[in-house]
Amino acid sequence: MNVDARVESLKQIHHDLEEAIKEENQRPMPDSAVLSDLKRQKLRIKDEIAQLDAEH
């Protein structure tokens, strides 16, 4: 997989995580542990995208 394809894949994952966070926040009693995990994953993906962009 080339760098551009990897970045696009990561952007899609990042978007999916954002949607999952929104869905969890709309629940009557959002699970803070789930939210924390989703946000941690989203940040890791964002960092990886930034790193690939910087190298590219």
Secondary structure, DSSP 4 states (H G I P E B T S, - for coil): --HHHHHHHHHHHHHHHHHHHHHHHHSSS--HHHHHHHHHHHHHHHHHHHHHHHH-
